[in-house]
Amino acid sequence: MGAGHDHGGQALRAGERHRPRLWWAASLLAAFMVVEAVAALWTGSLALLSDAGHMFTDVLGIAMALAAIHAAGRAATDSQRTFGLYRLEVLAALGNALLLTGVAVYVLIEAVRRFSHPPEVPAGSMMIVAVGGLLVNVLAFALLRQGARESINVRGAYLEVLGDLLGSVGVIIAAGIIAVTGWTYADPIVAVIVALMILPRTFALGRSAVRILVQAAPEHLDMSSVRNRLAAVPGVCDVHDLHVWTLTSGMDVASAHLSLDPAAELGDVLSSAREALHDDFHIEHATLQVEPVGSGGGTCSPTSW
């Protein structure tokens, strides 16, 4: 028997309600990406090139996020996909992390090459483009900030914009140093610093996505506490075969076997267990199997999955 019946509506809404902001952010970034790429080729600035690359992954990442949200929404009505396509959001976030890692690695390799022969870079043009990039990234950052708290998919796009914002600041710093001192090494050095600042955030995003894909228990939950809380429900004698995992952003899922006292009222136990999982652990969807004490509790064979 099951208790808890949100069935993923919260997870779908988490990404869906931020779709207009994703579109606005993608449009702004795509328009300026072209400007920055042309300027990077004209000036020969590696810092500008890295920023343009980050902006490209921003646009591609947001496009992936929008595609995942669209696909998940359509799949929610497909009877053959009982959990919809919510994992597409997680796959999109993992793809974003891989893309951004690739850009950072390329910048690091190119920077090492340029340390031996740093090219001349027009600081004035570099500064103007970098300030424009900073303004665009600030707007995109503001558009995605709220959604990043609710959806791992939106968070992937948000982190990419954050990385690009840092890149724009770095380019401005490099342009200022070159303008004042003529020291062209500032360009590859700033590019390396920005790449190294982005990588830890990217790894954290990738790690979160992988944890969801391998169905690990959510990091914020203590499984012993969940088990003990269910065991404390009146009428429950034993809790076994307990599993908790994250299906997608905002949707933690649980399943468990509850051995009941013969005198326990089935409806009351299920209602209390559902409320405990919801109120104490924010688990919206739970499938609970109940059985008489002695039929499974304590003597139940371990599951093979």
SVG drawing of the C-alpha trace seen along z (x, -y; Angstrom):
<svg xmlns="http://www.w3.org/2000/svg" viewBox="-8 -53 67 68">
<polyline fill="none" stroke="black" stroke-width="0.4" points="0.0,0.0 1.2,-3.5 1.1,-6.8 2.2,-10.1 0.8,-11.2 2.5,-14.3 3.9,-12.1 6.5,-14.6 4.3,-17.7 6.6,-19.8 9.7,-18.7 8.0,-19.5 6.9,-22.9 10.4,-23.7 11.9,-23.9 8.7,-24.9 7.9,-28.1 11.4,-29.5 11.2,-28.8 10.5,-32.5 13.6,-33.6 15.7,-30.9 14.6,-32.2 15.4,-35.8 18.8,-34.8 19.6,-32.7 18.6,-35.5 20.8,-38.1 23.8,-35.8 23.5,-34.6 23.4,-38.1 26.5,-39.2 28.4,-36.0 28.6,-36.9 30.0,-40.3 32.5,-38.9 33.7,-36.2 34.3,-38.6 36.1,-41.0 38.3,-38.1 39.4,-37.2 40.1,-40.8 42.1,-41.7 43.8,-38.3 42.8,-38.3 42.8,-34.8 40.8,-36.2 38.1,-37.5 38.2,-34.2 37.7,-32.2 34.9,-34.5 33.3,-34.0 33.7,-30.3 32.0,-30.4 29.2,-32.4 28.8,-29.8 28.4,-27.1 26.0,-29.3 23.8,-29.5 24.1,-25.8 23.5,-24.9 20.4,-27.0 19.2,-25.5 19.7,-22.0 17.8,-23.1 14.9,-24.4 14.8,-21.2 14.9,-19.0 12.0,-21.0 10.0,-20.8 10.6,-17.0 9.8,-16.4 6.5,-18.3 5.4,-16.3 6.4,-13.0 4.4,-13.6 1.3,-12.7 2.8,-9.5 1.5,-6.4 4.6,-4.4 6.8,-6.8 5.5,-6.5 7.9,-9.0 8.0,-11.1 11.4,-12.2 12.5,-14.1 16.0,-12.6 16.6,-14.6 17.0,-17.7 19.8,-15.9 21.4,-14.7 21.4,-18.3 23.1,-19.5 25.7,-16.8 26.2,-17.8 26.7,-21.4 29.3,-20.4 31.2,-18.5 31.0,-21.3 32.3,-23.9 35.1,-21.6 36.2,-21.2 36.3,-25.0 38.3,-25.5 40.8,-22.8 41.2,-24.4 41.9,-27.8 44.5,-26.4 46.3,-24.6 46.2,-27.7 47.4,-29.9 50.5,-27.8 51.3,-28.1 50.9,-31.8 53.2,-32.3 56.2,-31.9 55.0,-34.3 52.2,-36.6 50.6,-38.6 50.0,-42.3 46.4,-43.0 44.5,-46.4 43.5,-47.1 40.9,-49.7 38.8,-47.5 39.3,-44.6 37.9,-46.8 34.8,-48.0 33.8,-44.4 34.5,-43.1 32.3,-45.7 29.5,-44.9 29.9,-41.2 29.8,-42.0 26.5,-43.9 24.9,-41.1 26.0,-38.4 24.7,-40.4 21.3,-40.5 21.3,-36.8 22.6,-36.0 19.7,-37.9 17.2,-36.1 18.4,-32.7 19.2,-33.2 15.8,-32.2 15.4,-29.1 18.9,-27.9 17.6,-27.2 14.8,-25.0 16.1,-23.1 19.5,-21.4 18.9,-22.0 18.5,-25.7 21.4,-25.6 23.7,-24.3 22.8,-27.3 23.2,-29.6 26.7,-28.4 27.8,-28.8 26.5,-32.4 28.3,-32.9 31.5,-31.6 31.1,-33.8 30.5,-36.8 33.7,-36.1 35.4,-35.8 34.2,-39.3 35.6,-40.7 38.9,-39.0 39.0,-40.4 38.4,-43.9 41.2,-43.5 43.6,-42.2 42.6,-45.0 43.3,-47.6 46.7,-46.1 47.7,-46.0 46.5,-49.6 48.5,-51.0 51.6,-48.9 51.7,-47.3 52.3,-43.9 50.6,-41.5 51.1,-38.5 48.1,-39.7 45.9,-38.3 46.8,-34.6 47.3,-34.8 43.7,-36.1 42.4,-33.5 44.1,-30.8 42.7,-32.3 39.2,-32.4 39.4,-28.8 40.7,-27.6 37.9,-29.5 35.2,-27.9 36.4,-24.2 35.5,-23.6 31.9,-24.8 31.6,-22.7 32.9,-19.6 30.3,-20.2 27.5,-20.4 28.7,-17.2 28.9,-15.4 25.4,-16.4 24.1,-15.1 26.0,-11.8 24.6,-11.2 21.1,-11.5 21.8,-9.3 23.3,-6.5 20.3,-6.9 22.4,-7.6 20.4,-8.9 20.2,-12.7 23.1,-14.2 20.9,-16.3 19.1,-13.2 20.4,-10.9 19.0,-7.5 19.2,-6.4 16.9,-9.3 14.4,-8.4 14.4,-4.8 14.0,-5.7 11.2,-8.2 9.2,-5.6 9.8,-3.1 8.4,-5.6 5.0,-5.8 2.4,-4.2 1.6,-0.7 4.9,-0.1 7.1,2.7 9.8,2.8 11.1,0.9 13.1,2.7 14.0,2.4 14.1,-1.3 15.3,-3.2 15.4,-7.0 16.7,-8.6 16.3,-11.7 14.4,-11.5 15.1,-15.0 15.3,-18.5 12.7,-18.9 11.6,-15.3 13.0,-13.0 11.4,-9.5 11.1,-6.8 10.0,-3.2 9.9,-1.0 8.3,2.1 6.6,1.5 5.8,4.5 2.6,3.6 1.3,4.6 -1.8,6.8 -3.9,4.2 -2.7,1.3 -5.1,-0.6 -3.8,-0.4 -5.2,-3.8 -3.8,-5.6 -0.4,-4.1 -0.1,-5.0 -1.3,-8.5 1.1,-9.1 4.0,-7.6 3.2,-9.8 3.0,-12.9 6.3,-12.1 8.2,-11.7 6.6,-14.9 6.9,-17.1 10.3,-15.9 12.2,-15.1 10.2,-16.9 9.7,-13.6 6.7,-14.2 6.4,-10.7 6.5,-7.5 5.5,-3.9 5.0,-2.1 4.3,1.7 2.7,2.9 2.7,6.4 1.9,8.2 4.6,8.5 6.7,11.6 5.9,12.0 8.9,9.9 10.3,7.8 13.5,9.2 13.3,12.4 12.9,10.7 15.6,11.7 17.8,8.9 16.7,7.4 19.0,8.1 18.9,4.5"/>
</svg>
